[in-house]
Every structure is written in structure tokens, then in C-alpha cells.
Amino acid sequence: MSLKETVIINGSFITMDPEQPYIEGVMVIKGDRIDYIGPNMPKKAEEYAQVVDGRHKIYMPGLVNTHGHAAMTLLRGVGDDLALQVWLEEKMWPNEAKFTSEDVKWSTMLAVLEMLKGGTTCFVDMYDHMNEVALAVEQSGMRGCLTRGVIGLCSPEEQSAKLAEAMQFARDWHGKADGRITTMMAPHAAYTCPPEYIERIVAAAHELNLPLHTHMSETAAEVEQNVKQYGCRPPEHLAKLGVFSRPCLVAHGVHLTDEEITLLKEYDVRVSHNPGSNLKLASGVARVPEMLRAGIKVSLGTDGAASNNNLDMFEEMRLAALIHKGVSGDPVSIPAEQALRMGTVDGARSIWLDEVGVLKAGMKADFIALDADQPHLLPKSNYISHVVYSASAKDVTDVYVNGTQVVSGGQCLTLDEEKIKAEFRQRFSALLG
């Protein structure tokens, strides 16, 4: 059976392909892939199953959110304006301990809805009740790189149960949902997992042939605590425990020395930069320009909605481009194109997805469209600049993942938005209302 083809005509395409970074013209989607992108129609319009007029739209790769906790939408606005440890120990952990699988289901559904409508086509999630998260990803049509995050501040029996659950989740879901779901193993952080427990998680990652994901060097207090407790800073500590012996993505990396940046590069550790969350929790500003100069793969994440407080990746790109200019005094420290790469293709590569993040023939058809016919996106001068410095999640009109349209005209086609909002409100009222 031949695959039906969709052609988008009259489009303005930001491709993230160095050979053709910007194209005015046509893109053909065949099955789950881009079949052609270029200035001219490969064949007559009537030969396509669907013709989409892309006039006044900006097309670009879908955004990739490389660190978050989707179910924390339920705690949005709960515990604002606090330092990280106070926020965690007094506001987050006590409330999260009450979460049921239904709480996680509907709060994740809300997060997925927010992300999809805002142009995020793939996200990393570290949480509990992860079967519910995987089911939400499966139903929504988006991509997810999912991991059952484990905190080891508990009895040996509980540690073993959590690890077994994390391994079973990975076995059950890796490669599922037409390949849209991948998995990782995730010790929450060095300050929440004893060394021997981290070593067990590393061994499990080797056994399952999976990457690792963890929080690292988010605050100065965390670094100081690590030195007092283990005699070294977090990167050296994790390296000794074998964490970097696996492909590894660390979240935050705010407080790094030159030597630690060299260490991360040596082990090809990827870093998820979360500027919004880091600013809100006053954790600091990561040394992203130095990491990039060292050749480290740096991507962008929103973190959870309780520390951001939205899941708008356009905002993260803009913050990444702006705060490093302000801190360094160098206006070219993170150019717009670099910030856009961090939010798209470098995000995909940071989670070992090699077939998304670029609009190019042969790549997976994960892309979004923005309404360019708006005052704040005129004139048609530099769309890369406009996307980073002017656009927001609310400008997204259409979203495709794996060649399937999942958002049309700002409306999600795969999820019942009103039902999700109603169920979410009910969960919030029962938990905190």
C-alpha cells in the first residue's frame, strides 16, 4: 500500500540544516518522514492526498524539552519564591507523597496538552507512577524520553523496590508507541541517593543498555554538601560511581569549574540547561557559553511547572539567549541561532534521537507551524530572530509528530482538553483545595 503524501506549499521553513538553514517553498510528508523540502513542487498538486497552504506561517522543527517533571503541574503556584531546599523539603516532597496514580495521570495529561499546544513535540520526564506518563504520551501522539526517577532516602527494601520498578518500566515501554517512547535510568541526585545505590542504578543501566539522567550541581549548597559528605564535588563523585560510564544527561550543571567542564566533555555528558527554573529558585546562571566552547552538547528544559511556572520552550530559548549576554557582557555569547539549536536539534541529540530536530528529507516529520501574520512577528526580516526573541507558545498553530498532525489551528486533535481540565481541577481540589 502506498503511503499518502501531504504537501505544504508557500511555506517559510527554518530547517536547522546547516546546508539549507532557511527555505521558502515546499515540504512533502510521506508516512512518518519528510520526503522532500525545497523551493519547487516535485509533482503536480493534484497528485498529493492533502495540500496545505503554508502562507504566512513559519515552519520549524518541534521543540525538545530535555528536563522536567510533567505531573508537577498539580503544584504550579504552590511554594513560589523559596530557595531550592526549602521548596523541596517543605512544599514539594510532602505534597508529592500524597500523589496517587490518578493525580499523576491527569496532571501529566495537562502538561502534555500545554506542551503540545505550545510546540513541544518531545519531552524528558523523571517522576513516579510512570506508567501513567507513558500512557499519556502514547495517547497524545508526542514523543517522550521517560524515566522512573528514584530517591534513595529510604530503607534498603524500598530502594530495591524502586529500582525494580524503574527497570520494569524501562523494559515495558522502551521503543513503544510506534517508537515514540524511549527510556532512561535516573538516580534523582547525588544528595538524594547514597553512593552504593547509585552504583546499583548504574549497573542496571548497563544491564538494560540505557542512558542515565540525574540532577547535578544545581545549587551552591548542594555542591558544598557533597564536599562535606563525600570529600569531592558532584561531577567527580558521579564519575567515581560510574555514572558517566553510561551515556548521560545531567540537569542544571549550574555550578561547574573549568576542570569539571573538561571532565564532562571527556565523558560526552550532555547538559540540560533550565534557565527559567534556575532563575526562579535563585540557583544561579550556568556557564553555558563555556560549556559550548568546550564542545559539550547543551540543550534546554523547563523543569517542572512548580518551579518555572510554565512549560513554554520559546521562553527558555529567549532566556538562554538573553541572560548569558547580561552576565557575560558579551552580546554574541549565545546568538539566536544557538538558542534555537539548543531547543531543537541539540535537544534531540542530547537524548540520542538522531532522526528528529531537523527539517530535511529522510528525517522524521516532527515539526510545528507558527502564525507569522501577527504584529510582533513582522516584518519578514529574520525569522530565526523572531522565533527566539519575539515568539511564544501561544503563536503555535499546528503540530505534527511522526508525520501525524496532533494540533490543528491551536486545537489538540488527540486529547479531550475540556475533560482533562475538569479532571485536573478535581484532583487539585481533592489534594490541596
N, C-alpha and C positions, 0 to 999 in steps of 0.2 A: 504493500500500500504506500503510495507516495505521500510525503508529508505536505500538509497545507502550508503555503507561504503567505506571510504578511509583508507588505512593503510600506515603509514610511517615506513619504515624499516631502519635498520643500522643507526639510529639517536642518537645524543648526546643531552639529554634533561635536561635543567635547569628547574626544576619544580616549585620552591618556595613553595613546600610542605615540611614542617619540617620532616615528616615521611620518605620521599624519596626525598631528595633535588636534587639528580642527578641520572639519569638513562641512561644507554647505552642499546638501544634496539628498542622498537616498540611503536607507538601510533596509536590508531584507532579512527577515527572521524565518528560518525553516526549522521546524521542530523546536528543540531547546537551544538552538545555536544561531549566531549571526552568520548568515550565508554570504552576505556582500555588504560593503559600505563604501560609498564613493560618490562622485559628482553626478553620475549618469544612471539612468534606468537600465538594468541588464536586459529586460524584455518588456513587452507591452503591458500596460496597467491591467488590462482585462485578463491577463494570464495568472494574476495573483488572486488568492482566495479573499484577501482583505487589503484594501488600500486605505492608509491613514494619512490625512493631510497634516503635516507637522509644522505648518506655517505659524510663526510667532511662538514657537516652543524651543526650549533649549533641551537637547537630549544629552545625557551623560551616564557613565556607569553608576550603578546603585551604590549607596554609601554602606560602608562596613564598620560596624561599631564593635571594637575589639575588647571591650571590657564592660561588664555590667551585671546587675542582679535584677532581672526583669520584675520579679514579684514584689520588689520594694516600692512599686507604685502605691501599694497599700499604706506606706509610711511617708508618702510625699507630704511635706509640710509639718511633719512630726519631728520635733527636735532640731529646728533650724538654729543657726548661729551659735554652734558649740564646737569645741575642739574635738578632734577625732576620737580620742579615747573616751571622753565624757559622752559623746554622741553614741558611740558603740555600746558602752557598758551600761549607760543609764536609759537610753531611748531605743536603740535598735535591738540588741540581743534580748532584753526582757519581752519586747513585743513580738519579735520573730519566734520566740519559744512557744508562743500561743498559736502560730500559724498551723492550719490544717491543710490537707491536700486541696480542699476546695478553695481555701484562701489563695493558695499559690496558683491554682488553675485560673481563677478569674482575674487576679491581679496581673498575672503573666499575659493573659488574653488582652487586657487593657494596654499593657506595654507593647505588645506585638502590634496592636491596632495603631497606637501612637507612632511607633517606628515605621511601619509600612506606609501610613499616610504621609509621613514626613520624609520618605525617600530612602529609608534604610532597608536594604534587601538582605542583609546578613548581620547576625549579631553573635557575640560570645556571651554565654551566661554561666555563672557559677552560683549554684544555690542548692537547696534541698527540695524534696518532692519533685525530682527532675523528670519523672515520667510525665507529669502534667505539663511541664515546659515543652518536652518533646512532642506531645500530642498537640499542643498549641501551634508549634512550628509546622507540624505535619498538616494540620487543617488550614493554616493561613496561607501556605504556599511559599513562605520565605525560607531562607537558609538559616541554620543555627549551628554554631560550634559549641557544644554543650558539655558541661562537666558538673558532677556532683561534688561541690566544694565540701571539704572535711575540716572540721576544727577538732583538734586533739586534746582539748582541755576537759578530759572526761576519763572514765575508768578504762582499763585495758579491754574489757569486754565490749564497751561502747565503741572504742577505737576500731576493734576488729569488725564489728557490725557495720560501722560507717564505711570502712574500706571495702568490705564485701559488697555492700550496696552500690558503691561507686563503680566497682569493677563490673558488677552485673548490669548496671545501667549502660556502661560503655559497650558491653557485649551485645546487649539488646538493641541498641539504637545506632551504633556506628555504621554509616553508609545507608541508613534507611531513608524513607520519604523521597524515593527517586534520587538518592544520593545527596539530598539537600542537608541532611544531618550528619555532622561529624562529631567526634567526642575527644575529650582530653581527661587527664587525671589532675586533681587540684588540691594540694595541701593549701589551706586558706592563707597562711603566712607563717614565717619563722617564729613569730611571737605567739601564735595560737596552736602550734604543733611541736611537740617535743622532737628532738633530733632523731631518735630511733623510729618514731612514727613517720617522719618524712622519708627516712631510708626505706621503710616498708612500702610507701606510696611510690617511690622511685622504682623499686623492684617490680611493683605491679605495672607501672608504665612500660618497663622493659618487657615484661611478660606479654602485655597486650599490644606492644608496638605502638604506643600512643604518645603524643606530646604531653608536656606538663604546663600548668598555668598556676601562678601564685601572685599574691600581693608582695611587694618588696620595696623597702626604703621609701615608704610613703611620707613619714614624718621624721623630724629630728629626734623626737622622743623614742620612736621605735628603734632607730639606729643606736641611740645611747643604751637602751635596754638590752639590745643584742650584744653590745660590747660587754656590759656588766655581767650578763648571764652566760655568754659563751666565749668571751675573750676576743671576738672579732666582729666586724660589721656584716650586715646581711649578705652581700654578694659573696664574700669569701666563705661565710658559713654555709650558704646553699651549695656553693661549688664543692666544698668538702663532703657534703652529704650526698653528692652525686646528682643533684637536681639538673645541673647543666650537662650531664651526660646524655640526657634526652633532648630532643628539640623542645625549646622552652620559650614561653611568652610570659613576661612579668608585667604586672600592672603598676603604674605610677613611676617608680625609679626617680623620685624627686631629688633625693639626697645622695648623689654619687660623686666620688672623687675621680680625678683623671685616671688613676690606676684601675678603678672599678669600671670605668667606661671601656678601658682597654681589655679588661677581663671579659666583659660582656661581648665585645666584638670577637675576642678569641674563641668563645664558645658559640658564636652566632645566636645569642639570646636576643629575642625581639622584645620591644618595649611598647606597651600601650600607654600613651600619654593622655591623661584625663584632665585637661586644663580647667574646665568648669568646676569639677568636684574639688580639685586641689586648691583652687582659689577660695571656694566657699568654706572649706574646712580649714583654711589658712595653713595648709600643709606646706606650701611653698611653690616655687616655679621650677620645674625640671629643666635640666641642662640639655634641652633638645638640640640646639644648634651644634653643640659639641658632640653629641651622640651621632648626629647626621654626618658631621665631618669625619668621625671615626669609622663611618660605614655601617653603623647599626641600623637595622630596619625599625623605624618608628612609625606607629600607627596612632589612631585616635579612638578614644572611648568616652562614653558619657558617664560611666559608673552608674550606680542605681539612682532612681528618681528621688530618693530621700536625701541625696547629697548633691543634687545638681541644680534645679529640681525637675528639668525636663529631659527628654531623650532626643533633642534636636541636634543632629550631627552637623548641620550648617553652622550652628552656634559654636560648636567645638572647633571647626575649621577656622572660623573667624578669630576666635580667641587664640588659637595656636599661632595664627599669622600676626596677631597684634601684641600679645603680652611679651613675646620674645624680642620684638622691636623695642618695646618700652624698657625692658630690663637691661638689654644689651646696649641700647643707644645706637644700634645698627639697623637702619630701615630695610636692609636686604637680608636680615638674618633668617627669616622664614618667608620667602616670597609666596604670593598667592598660589602659584602652580605647585609649590612644595606642599602647602597645606592641603590642597586638593588631592594630591597624590597620597598623602597620609590618610585621607578619609576614604579613598577608593582603592586603587591598585596596591598600594603598600599595606593597607589593611588586609586585603585578600591574601597577599603573600605572607603576611605575619601569622596567618593561621593556616598556612600551607594549602591554600586554594590557588591553583595555578591557571584555572580556566575562567576566572571571573575578574572584574576590575578594569577591563579594557574593552572598548568597542572596536572589535577587529574581526574579520572573517575567521571562522573556526572557533571563536570563543563562545562561552555560554551567554545566552541572551538575558543578562541581568542588567536592566537599565531603567532610568527614570526620565520623566519629562517635567520641565518647569514652564509655567506660563510667563513668557518673556514680554507679553504685551501689557506691562504694568509700569506705572511711573518710575518706581525705584529700580527697574531693570532696563531703563532707557538712558542713553542711546545705545544702539547696537555697535558698541565700540570694542569692548574686550569682555567677552562672556566669562572667561575664567576669573577675571577680577570681579565681575558682578556676582558670580556664584559664591565666591568666598567672602566678599566684603558687603554685599547688598542683600543677598537672598536669605530666605529662612525656610523651615519645614513647611510653612503654610503655602509656599509657592508651588509645591509639587502637585501635579495634576494626574499623572499616570505612572504606574509602576509595573514592570514586568520582571518575573523571576523564572529562570529556566524556560524562557520563551512563552510563558503563560502570563497574561495580564491579570494582575491581582488588585490593582487600583485603577479606576477609570473616572475621570472628572472629579477627582478628590474623594470618591466613594470606594470603600473596600468591597471587593466582589466576593471574597471568600469567608468573611466573618460577619456576624449579625451585630452591628455596632450598638444598637439600642438594647439588645439583650445583654451584651457584655457590660454596658454601663449600668444597667439596672442590677445585675448580679453583683457587680463590683461595689455599688453603693450599699447593697445589703450586707456584703462581707465586712465592709468598713464599719457600718453601724453596729454589727454584732461584736466586732473586735474592739473598737475604740469610740463608738458613737455615744 
